[in-house]
Amino acid sequence: DRLIKCCFNNFMYFLTIDNWIREVNLWCPELQILFYYGSQEDRRHLRMDIHNKVTDFNVIVTTYNSAISSPEDRSLFRKMKLNYAIFDEGHMLKNMGSVRYQHLMTINAKNRLLLTGTPVQNNLLELMSLLNFVMPHMFSSSTSEIRRIFSSKAKASEEHSSYEKERITHAKQIIKPFILRRVKEEVLQQLPPKKDIVEWCEMTEKQEKLYQDLFSCFKKSVDGPEKNPEMGNVMMQLRKMANHPLLHRQYYTSEKLRAMSKLMLKEPTHCEANPDLIFEDMSVMTDYELHLLCKQYANIHDFKLEMDLILDSGKFRTLIHILSDFKDKGDRFVLFSQFTMMLDILEVLLKHEQYRYIRLDGKTQISDRIHLIDEFNSDMDIFIFLLSTKAGGLGINLTSANVVILHDIDCNPYNDKQAEDRCHRVGQTREVQVIRLISKGTIEESMLKISQQKLKLEQDMTATETGEEGAIPADIATLLKTSLGL
């Protein structure tokens, strides 16, 4: 029988798919695998081979995007008769209104299986979307009713709470026949425990003032008569300041940029440039980007930031103490951040503290990624592995480290859970500590609260007992309004 295996994520496809191919070859060596991936031209040749029956295979492995990228790709999987369609990282199908969802629904398979560690991420409608995808013949005719039941909200607070509990109970009854839940505690009893720690970080004096100035500015704009700023952008700017002031432009004033723009005309590469355009380009850069620019060009070299300014972050102060304490115990670290520029600044800190490290993010060449992972797992002198949460949160085995630091948490706690599991998995021999750095008195406190609500929703949905259900977690808009005191 033929089977299609869909693996997730453009950033990590070679790692995740390589792992799946390796496992299939290990456990089912008699199966022939076809890897459906590549450029449009590569896939065109593969389709010709499939149509002409030049290629014989039992399993076809591809990515979500490769399977639906073009009309020809979609046509192939719509016409190909498959016994089983298996979708890894199945939570990628949580939105029944997305183009991806609609296209993948047309895959011609007798059976469908979704593999996911995070079936519930934000709300019950997402879970119902997964259920509809697995059993379309049973639920597709009721899509409108599903949307109505699991999207609507009650108005009064007491009525709202009661209504949400009722919806959770209703959803549990619906999904029970279709979900097989396997948790680590049940199937990996030999796995060492995982300890979650929240480190509350006091911002530095300068950082706190800058955060409060930014906070007041946004609050006035939200309260004012003018059109409100885009909520997501406001939240992002507050998050950046809570992490490090250099992710904004505060230290390089317009006056400094004017002076730097004129000095740039002395550079051979900019001697004929327009200083106003140089100023304009500099104006949209962050302090750290401007610092790197000053290091690059001799005529503005004197404007580069001093080390104490680069290290002026509450989280950095906390991190320095954590690294020092754990280093003496022989522990090794994996550190995740949402922002690649934050990783850039973290590199400065690690070099200053003379810690050996390596780094992987979305810009890392595919061919280098497995090499970096193998290097970290084999060279015990490398103290820290820096990773971006998106690029390094899936398909990686880093069990040689036992401490995970989430420098900045994700709005979706399940992305952080995936990142944690790079260390807390089969092969780990020590207790894993997961440390979340949270800046006190910032929007990160509200983010953490909502993340905990989302995790509670998953617990409610997967618990065998009923009667302890909580509330549906708030959305980003509610989070921001709460943070701004609106």
C-alpha positions in Angstrom: 0.0 0.0 0.0 1.1 3.6 -0.7 1.3 6.0 2.1 2.1 9.8 2.2 4.1 11.3 5.0 3.7 15.1 5.2 6.4 16.8 7.3 6.3 20.4 8.5 8.1 23.6 8.2 10.2 25.2 5.4 12.9 26.1 7.9 13.4 22.5 9.1 12.3 20.2 6.4 15.7 18.5 5.9 16.1 17.9 9.6 12.6 16.6 10.2 12.3 14.7 6.9 15.8 13.3 7.3 14.8 12.0 10.7 11.6 10.3 9.3 13.5 8.7 6.4 16.2 7.5 8.9 13.5 5.9 11.1 11.6 4.3 8.3 14.8 2.8 7.0 15.7 1.5 10.5 12.3 0.0 11.4 10.9 -0.9 7.9 14.0 -1.4 5.6 11.9 -3.3 3.1 9.8 -0.2 2.3 10.9 1.9 -0.7 10.7 5.7 0.0 10.2 8.5 -2.5 11.3 11.9 -1.4 9.0 14.4 -3.1 10.8 17.8 -2.7 12.9 20.3 -4.7 12.5 23.1 -7.2 9.4 23.2 -9.5 11.5 21.6 -12.2 12.7 18.8 -9.9 9.1 18.1 -8.8 8.0 18.1 -12.4 10.5 15.3 -13.2 9.3 13.4 -10.1 5.7 13.7 -11.2 6.6 12.4 -14.7 8.4 9.4 -13.1 5.4 8.7 -10.9 2.9 8.9 -13.8 5.1 6.8 -16.0 5.7 4.3 -13.2 9.4 4.7 -13.5 9.7 5.0 -9.8 8.5 2.3 -7.5 7.7 3.3 -3.9 5.7 2.4 -0.9 6.1 5.6 1.0 6.2 9.2 -0.3 7.7 11.8 2.0 7.1 15.4 1.4 6.5 18.8 3.1 3.2 20.6 3.5 4.3 23.3 1.0 5.7 20.9 -1.6 2.4 19.0 -1.7 0.3 22.1 -2.4 2.7 24.6 -4.0 1.4 24.5 -7.5 -1.8 23.2 -9.3 0.3 20.3 -10.6 1.5 19.3 -7.1 -2.1 19.4 -5.8 -3.4 17.4 -8.8 -0.8 14.7 -8.2 -1.9 14.1 -4.6 -5.6 14.5 -5.5 -5.4 11.7 -8.1 -2.9 9.4 -6.4 -4.8 6.7 -4.5 -3.2 6.4 -1.0 -4.1 4.0 1.8 -2.9 6.3 4.5 -2.0 10.1 4.7 0.0 10.9 7.8 0.5 14.5 8.8 3.3 15.2 11.2 3.0 18.4 13.3 -0.7 18.1 12.7 -1.5 21.3 14.6 -0.5 23.1 11.3 -4.0 22.2 10.2 -5.8 24.0 13.1 -7.4 26.7 10.8 -10.2 25.2 8.7 -10.4 28.5 6.8 -6.8 28.5 5.6 -5.8 27.8 2.0 -3.4 25.1 3.2 -6.2 23.3 5.0 -8.5 23.4 2.0 -5.8 22.1 -0.4 -4.6 19.3 1.8 -8.2 18.2 2.4 -8.3 17.1 -1.3 -5.6 14.5 -0.8 -7.0 11.2 -1.9 -6.5 8.8 1.1 -8.6 6.1 2.7 -7.3 6.9 6.1 -5.8 10.0 7.7 -3.7 10.3 10.8 -2.5 13.5 12.5 0.6 13.4 14.8 0.9 16.3 17.2 2.0 17.1 20.7 -0.2 20.2 20.8 -3.7 19.4 19.7 -5.1 22.4 21.6 -3.2 25.7 21.2 -5.6 28.7 21.4 -9.2 27.6 21.4 -11.6 24.7 20.9 -12.4 25.7 17.3 -8.8 24.7 16.4 -9.3 21.3 17.9 -12.5 20.9 16.0 -10.7 21.8 12.8 -8.3 18.9 13.3 -11.2 16.6 13.9 -13.0 17.8 10.8 -9.8 17.2 8.8 -9.4 13.6 10.1 -13.0 12.7 9.6 -14.4 14.9 6.8 -17.2 12.5 5.8 -18.5 12.7 9.4 -18.1 16.4 10.2 -17.8 18.4 6.9 -21.6 18.8 6.6 -21.6 20.3 10.1 -18.8 22.9 9.6 -21.1 25.8 10.1 -22.6 24.4 13.3 -19.1 23.6 14.6 -18.0 27.2 14.0 -21.2 28.5 15.8 -20.8 26.3 18.8 -17.1 26.7 19.4 -16.6 30.4 18.3 -19.4 32.1 20.1 -19.0 33.7 23.5 -21.4 34.5 26.3 -21.6 38.1 27.6 -22.0 38.0 31.3 -19.0 36.9 33.3 -20.7 34.1 35.3 -22.6 33.0 32.3 -19.4 33.2 30.2 -17.5 30.9 32.7 -20.3 28.4 32.8 -20.7 28.4 29.0 -17.0 27.8 28.5 -17.0 24.8 30.8 -20.0 23.4 29.0 -18.2 23.8 25.6 -15.1 22.1 26.9 -17.2 19.2 28.2 -19.0 19.0 24.9 -15.8 19.0 22.9 -14.3 16.2 25.0 -17.3 14.1 24.3 -16.9 14.7 20.6 -13.2 14.0 20.3 -12.9 11.0 22.7 -13.3 8.3 20.0 -10.8 9.9 17.7 -7.8 10.7 19.9 -5.0 8.4 21.2 -3.1 10.4 23.8 0.4 9.2 24.8 2.3 11.3 27.3 5.9 10.9 28.4 5.0 9.9 31.9 3.2 6.9 30.6 5.5 5.6 27.8 8.9 6.9 28.9 9.0 6.1 32.6 12.8 6.0 32.5 13.0 9.6 31.3 14.4 12.0 34.0 12.0 14.6 35.3 11.7 18.2 33.9 11.6 21.2 36.3 10.0 24.4 35.2 11.4 27.7 36.7 10.3 31.3 36.1 13.1 33.8 36.7 11.6 37.2 37.4 14.1 39.7 36.1 14.3 43.3 37.4 14.9 45.7 34.5 17.9 48.0 34.8 17.2 51.6 35.7 17.7 52.9 32.2 15.7 50.0 30.7 12.8 50.5 33.0 12.6 54.2 32.2 12.7 53.5 28.5 10.0 50.9 28.9 7.7 53.2 30.9 8.3 56.0 28.3 7.3 53.6 25.5 4.4 52.3 27.5 3.0 55.8 28.2 3.4 56.7 24.6 1.4 53.7 23.4 -1.2 54.2 26.1 -1.8 57.8 25.0 -2.1 56.7 21.4 -4.7 54.1 22.3 -6.7 56.5 24.5 -6.4 59.4 22.0 -8.9 60.4 19.3 -6.6 59.4 16.5 -6.7 56.0 14.9 -5.3 53.3 17.2 -2.0 51.7 16.2 -2.0 48.1 15.1 -2.3 46.0 18.3 0.2 43.4 17.3 2.9 46.0 16.6 2.3 47.7 19.9 2.7 44.4 21.7 5.9 43.6 19.7 7.5 46.9 20.6 6.8 46.4 24.3 8.2 42.9 24.1 11.4 44.1 22.5 12.0 46.7 25.2 11.3 44.2 27.9 14.1 42.1 26.4 16.8 44.6 25.6 16.8 48.4 24.9 19.1 47.9 21.9 16.2 46.3 20.0 14.8 49.9 19.7 16.5 53.2 18.7 16.9 55.2 21.8 20.6 56.0 22.3 21.3 57.1 18.7 19.4 60.4 18.7 18.5 62.2 15.4 21.3 64.7 16.2 23.9 61.9 16.3 22.5 60.4 13.1 22.9 63.7 11.3 26.5 63.9 12.4 27.1 60.3 11.4 25.4 60.8 8.0 27.9 63.6 7.1 30.9 61.6 8.3 29.8 58.7 6.1 30.5 60.9 3.0 34.2 60.4 3.8 33.8 56.7 3.2 34.9 55.6 -0.3 31.7 53.6 -0.7 29.5 56.6 0.2 31.4 59.7 -1.1 28.8 60.5 -3.7 25.8 59.5 -1.5 23.0 61.9 -0.4 23.4 62.5 3.4 19.6 62.9 3.8 19.1 59.5 2.3 21.8 58.0 4.6 20.0 59.7 7.6 16.7 58.2 6.4 18.2 54.7 6.2 19.8 55.1 9.7 16.5 56.3 11.2 14.8 53.0 10.8 17.7 51.0 12.3 17.9 49.8 15.9 20.6 50.9 18.2 22.3 47.5 17.8 22.3 47.7 14.0 23.7 51.2 14.2 26.4 50.0 16.6 27.4 47.3 14.1 27.4 50.0 11.4 29.8 52.1 13.5 32.1 49.1 13.9 32.1 48.6 10.1 33.1 52.1 9.0 36.2 53.9 10.3 34.8 57.4 10.1 31.9 56.7 12.5 33.8 54.3 14.6 33.8 56.6 17.6 30.0 56.4 17.8 30.0 52.7 18.6 28.4 51.7 21.9 30.5 50.8 25.0 30.3 47.3 26.4 28.4 48.4 29.5 25.6 49.8 27.4 25.4 46.6 25.3 25.1 44.5 28.5 22.6 46.9 30.1 19.6 44.6 30.3 17.9 43.1 33.3 17.7 39.7 31.7 21.5 39.8 30.9 22.2 40.5 34.6 20.1 37.5 35.6 21.6 35.3 32.8 25.2 36.1 33.8 24.5 34.7 37.3 22.6 31.7 36.0 25.4 30.7 33.6 28.1 31.1 36.3 26.2 29.0 38.8 25.4 26.1 36.4 28.9 26.2 34.7 30.4 25.1 38.0 28.0 22.2 38.2 29.0 20.8 34.8 25.6 21.6 33.1 25.2 22.6 29.5 22.7 25.0 28.0 20.4 25.4 25.1 19.1 29.0 24.8 16.2 30.0 22.7 15.1 33.5 21.5 12.3 34.6 19.2 14.5 37.4 17.8 17.6 36.8 15.7 18.9 40.2 16.6 18.6 39.2 20.3 20.8 36.2 19.5 23.3 38.7 18.0 23.4 40.6 21.2 23.6 37.4 23.3 26.7 36.5 21.3 28.4 39.6 22.5 27.5 38.7 26.1 28.9 35.1 25.7 32.1 36.3 24.1 32.5 38.9 26.9 32.1 36.1 29.5 34.4 33.8 27.5 31.9 31.0 27.0 32.1 28.6 24.1 29.0 28.5 22.0 27.5 27.7 18.6 24.4 29.1 16.9 21.6 28.0 14.6 18.8 30.1 13.2 16.8 30.5 10.1 19.7 31.8 8.1 21.9 28.8 8.9 22.6 26.8 5.7 20.7 23.5 5.6 23.9 21.6 5.0 25.4 23.1 8.2 22.6 22.4 10.6 23.1 18.6 11.2 26.8 19.3 11.5 26.2 21.9 14.2 23.9 19.6 16.1 26.4 16.7 15.9 29.2 19.1 17.0 27.3 20.2 20.1 26.4 16.7 21.1 29.9 15.4 20.7 32.0 18.3 21.9 31.3 18.7 25.7 33.5 21.9 25.8 30.8 23.8 24.0 28.8 25.3 26.8 25.8 26.9 25.1 23.8 26.3 21.9 22.0 29.5 20.7 18.9 28.8 18.7 16.0 30.8 17.3 12.7 29.3 18.5 11.3 28.9 15.0 14.3 27.3 13.4 15.5 25.3 16.3 12.3 24.2 18.0 11.5 21.2 15.8 13.3 18.0 14.6 16.4 18.4 16.7 17.9 16.2 19.4 20.0 18.0 21.9 20.0 15.6 24.9 23.6 16.4 25.7 22.3 19.6 27.3 20.2 19.6 30.4 19.3 23.2 30.9 16.9 25.1 28.6 16.7 28.9 28.8 13.8 30.6 27.1 15.2 34.1 26.9 11.8 35.4 25.7 8.6 33.4 25.7 6.4 32.8 22.7 2.8 34.0 22.5 2.0 30.4 21.8 3.3 28.3 24.7 3.3 25.2 22.6 6.2 26.6 20.5 8.1 26.9 23.8 7.1 23.3 24.7 8.5 22.0 21.4 11.7 23.9 22.1 12.0 22.4 25.6 11.6 18.9 24.2 14.8 19.3 22.2 16.5 18.3 25.5 13.7 16.5 27.4 13.4 13.4 25.2 14.7 9.8 24.7 18.4 9.8 25.4 18.4 12.3 28.2 20.1 11.0 31.4 19.8 14.1 33.7 17.0 16.2 35.1 16.1 18.9 32.7 15.6 22.4 34.0 13.6 24.9 31.8 14.1 28.5 32.8 11.9 31.2 31.6 13.2 34.8 31.8 10.3 37.2 32.5 10.9 41.0 32.9 8.9 42.1 35.9 6.2 44.8 35.4 6.1 44.3 31.6 3.8 42.8 29.0 5.6 39.5 29.5 3.8 39.0 32.8 0.4 39.0 30.9 1.9 36.8 28.2 2.9 34.2 30.8 -0.5 34.3 32.4 -2.3 33.7 29.1 0.2 31.0 28.2 -0.6 29.2 31.4 -4.4 29.5 30.6 -3.7 27.9 27.2 -1.8 25.0 28.8 -4.7 24.6 31.3 -7.1 24.3 28.4 -5.1 21.4 26.9 -5.1 19.7 30.3 -8.8 20.2 30.6 -9.4 18.7 27.1 -7.1 15.7 27.6 -8.0 14.9 31.3 -10.1 11.8 31.8 -12.1 13.4 34.6 -14.6 16.1 34.2 -15.8 19.0 36.4 -12.5 20.9 36.8 -12.6 22.7 33.5 -11.3 26.3 33.5 -11.9 29.2 31.1 -11.0 29.7 27.5 -7.8 31.7 27.3 -7.8 35.4 26.3 -6.7 36.6 22.9 -3.8 39.0 22.1 -6.1 42.0 22.0 -7.3 41.3 25.5 -3.7 40.7 26.7 -2.7 44.1 25.4 -5.7 46.0 26.8 -5.0 44.4 30.2 -1.3 45.4 30.0 -2.2 48.9 29.1 -4.8 49.1 31.8 -7.7 49.7 29.4 
